[in-house]
């Protein structure tokens, strides 16, 4: 099929995904009792590449930094729990299971970073949701994730835990870099609106009807 017959319509992000007041976010973090944390959102399954994330997290030198994984158990999830045990991370890695939709934006807001090391994604909505909340993003450089991230986040080789750990350290230790990523992420996320998606989808149908006569 010629490229001229392909139209890309970006998905929208719900308005609930936005920066929340600092006092609201701090109260939420205190209620959850996790302190400073990195965040992963997605089902616990092999394509999410969570063992690489755990290996990278184990390399960090910050004992007060936690890792929160939001999402249900998928197939072959047992390796993930075994890796946490083997790395001695049981006190710093937290599995929430599914969380209510209204709570998820607060988890994004409270995180130091969203980390998405997936080997494959259909698109990678957590990337855009996090950016819309003002949270910096580091994602794997593969599948659809470079398109979702754009120029607003950092990318790493999907199975390179050393590179991922270095990027996490760089962002957590450099307030200017973190602030730059937040600003660029917010700007990038603005293009993911349902109004825009609706208009562009309607235009695709209009063009198809014209071409069909």
C-alpha positions as CSV (number, residue, x, y, z in Angstrom):
1,X,0.0,0.0,0.0
2,X,1.4,3.4,-0.9
3,X,2.2,5.8,2.0
4,X,-0.2,8.3,0.5
5,X,-3.1,6.1,1.5
6,X,-2.0,5.8,5.2
7,X,-3.1,8.4,7.8
8,X,-1.9,8.3,11.4
9,X,-4.3,9.5,14.0
10,X,-2.8,9.8,17.5
11,X,-4.9,8.6,20.5
12,X,-6.1,11.1,23.1
13,X,-5.3,11.3,26.8
14,X,-8.0,11.8,29.4
15,X,-8.1,15.2,31.0
16,X,-7.6,13.6,34.4
17,X,-3.9,13.1,33.4
18,X,-2.5,16.5,34.4
19,X,-0.2,18.0,36.9
20,X,-1.8,18.0,40.4
21,X,-1.1,20.6,43.2
22,X,2.1,19.7,45.1
23,X,0.3,19.4,48.5
24,X,-2.2,16.9,47.0
25,X,0.6,14.8,45.6
26,X,2.6,14.9,48.8
27,X,-0.5,13.9,50.8
28,X,-1.0,11.0,48.4
29,X,2.6,9.8,48.8
30,X,2.4,9.9,52.5
31,X,-0.8,7.9,52.5
32,X,0.9,5.2,50.3
33,X,4.0,5.3,52.4
34,X,6.5,4.9,49.6
35,X,8.6,8.0,49.8
36,X,10.6,8.7,46.6
37,X,9.7,6.2,43.9
38,X,10.2,5.2,40.3
39,X,7.1,3.9,38.5
40,X,6.2,1.2,36.0
41,X,2.6,0.8,34.7
42,X,1.7,-2.3,32.8
43,X,0.7,-6.0,33.1
44,X,3.4,-8.3,34.6
45,X,4.3,-10.4,31.6
46,X,7.5,-11.1,29.5
47,X,7.1,-8.5,26.8
48,X,7.2,-5.8,29.5
49,X,10.9,-6.7,30.1
50,X,10.6,-6.1,33.9
51,X,13.6,-8.2,34.8
52,X,15.8,-5.7,33.0
53,X,14.1,-2.9,34.9
54,X,14.8,-4.7,38.2
55,X,18.4,-5.3,37.3
56,X,18.9,-1.6,36.6
57,X,17.1,-0.7,39.8
58,X,19.4,-2.9,41.8
59,X,22.4,-1.0,40.4
60,X,21.2,2.3,41.8
61,X,23.1,3.7,44.8
62,X,20.1,5.4,46.4
63,X,18.7,3.4,49.3
64,X,15.7,5.7,49.8
65,X,14.5,5.3,46.3
66,X,11.7,2.7,45.7
67,X,10.1,1.1,42.6
68,X,6.4,0.8,42.2
69,X,4.9,-1.5,39.6
70,X,1.2,-1.0,38.8
71,X,-0.6,-3.7,36.9
72,X,-2.1,-7.1,37.2
73,X,-0.3,-10.5,36.8
74,X,0.0,-11.7,33.3
75,X,1.5,-15.0,32.0
76,X,4.9,-16.1,33.2
77,X,4.9,-13.4,35.9
78,X,6.7,-15.7,38.4
79,X,10.2,-14.8,37.1
80,X,9.6,-11.2,38.1
81,X,8.9,-12.0,41.8
82,X,11.8,-14.5,41.8
83,X,14.1,-11.7,40.5
84,X,13.0,-9.3,43.2
85,X,13.9,-12.0,45.8
86,X,17.2,-12.8,44.2
87,X,18.3,-9.2,44.0
88,X,17.3,-8.6,47.6
89,X,14.8,-5.9,46.7
90,X,11.7,-7.0,48.6
91,X,11.7,-3.9,50.9
92,X,12.0,-1.5,48.0
93,X,9.9,-2.9,45.2
94,X,6.1,-2.6,45.6
95,X,3.5,-4.4,43.5
96,X,0.1,-2.6,43.7
97,X,-1.9,-4.8,41.3
98,X,-4.6,-2.9,39.5
99,X,-5.4,0.6,40.9
100,X,-8.6,2.6,40.4
101,X,-8.6,4.9,37.3
102,X,-9.0,8.0,39.5
103,X,-5.9,7.0,41.5
104,X,-3.6,6.4,38.5
105,X,-2.9,10.1,37.7
106,X,-1.7,10.6,41.3
107,X,0.7,7.7,41.0
108,X,2.1,9.4,37.9
109,X,2.3,12.8,39.6
110,X,4.2,11.4,42.6
111,X,6.8,9.5,40.7
112,X,10.4,10.7,40.0
113,X,10.3,8.9,36.7
114,X,8.1,6.6,34.6
115,X,10.1,3.7,33.3
116,X,8.8,1.6,30.3
117,X,11.4,-1.0,29.2
118,X,9.0,-3.0,27.0
119,X,10.3,-5.2,24.2
120,X,7.0,-4.6,22.4
121,X,4.1,-2.1,22.7
122,X,1.1,-1.5,20.6
123,X,1.7,2.2,21.3
124,X,2.7,2.8,24.9
125,X,0.0,5.0,26.5
126,X,1.7,5.1,29.9
127,X,4.4,7.3,28.3
128,X,1.9,9.9,27.2
129,X,-0.1,9.7,30.4
130,X,3.0,10.3,32.5
131,X,4.1,13.2,30.3
132,X,0.7,14.8,30.6
133,X,1.1,14.7,34.4
134,X,4.5,16.3,34.2
135,X,6.5,13.2,34.9
136,X,9.8,12.5,33.1
137,X,9.9,9.3,31.0
138,X,12.6,6.8,30.1
139,X,11.6,4.1,27.7
140,X,13.1,1.3,25.6
141,X,14.3,2.3,22.1
142,X,12.2,-0.2,20.2
143,X,8.7,-1.0,18.8
144,X,6.3,2.0,18.9
145,X,8.0,3.6,22.0
146,X,10.2,6.1,20.1
147,X,7.1,7.4,18.4
148,X,5.3,7.7,21.7
149,X,8.3,9.4,23.4
150,X,9.3,11.7,20.6
151,X,12.0,14.1,21.6
152,X,10.5,14.6,25.1
153,X,12.1,11.6,27.0
154,X,15.1,9.4,27.1
155,X,15.5,6.1,25.2
156,X,17.8,3.1,26.0
157,X,18.6,-0.2,24.4
158,X,15.9,-2.5,25.7
159,X,18.0,-5.1,27.4
160,X,20.8,-2.9,28.6
161,X,20.3,-2.6,32.4
162,X,23.6,-0.6,32.8
163,X,22.4,2.1,30.3
164,X,19.0,2.3,32.0
165,X,20.6,2.6,35.4
166,X,22.9,5.4,34.2
167,X,19.9,7.3,32.7
168,X,17.9,7.0,35.9
169,X,20.8,8.3,37.9
170,X,21.4,11.2,35.5
171,X,17.8,12.4,35.8
172,X,17.4,11.9,39.5
173,X,20.7,13.8,40.2
174,X,20.2,16.6,37.7
175,X,17.3,18.9,38.6
176,X,17.8,20.9,35.4
177,X,17.5,17.8,33.2
178,X,14.5,16.6,35.1
179,X,12.8,20.0,34.8
180,X,13.6,20.1,31.0
181,X,12.1,16.7,30.5
182,X,9.0,17.7,32.5
183,X,8.5,20.8,30.3
184,X,9.1,18.9,27.0
185,X,6.8,16.1,28.1
186,X,3.9,18.4,28.9
187,X,4.3,20.1,25.5
188,X,4.5,16.7,23.7
189,X,1.5,15.4,25.5
190,X,-0.7,18.3,24.4
191,X,-1.0,16.8,20.9
192,X,-2.7,13.7,22.3
193,X,-6.2,15.0,22.6
194,X,-9.5,13.3,21.8
195,X,-10.8,16.5,20.1
196,X,-7.9,16.3,17.7
197,X,-8.2,12.5,17.2
198,X,-11.9,13.0,16.4
199,X,-11.3,15.7,13.9
200,X,-8.5,13.8,12.2
201,X,-10.6,10.6,12.1
202,X,-13.5,12.4,10.5
203,X,-11.1,13.9,7.9
204,X,-9.9,10.4,7.0
205,X,-13.5,9.3,6.4
206,X,-14.2,12.5,4.4
207,X,-11.2,11.8,2.1
208,X,-12.2,8.2,1.7
209,X,-15.7,9.2,0.7
210,X,-14.4,11.7,-1.8
211,X,-12.0,9.2,-3.3
212,X,-14.8,6.6,-3.7
213,X,-17.0,9.3,-5.4
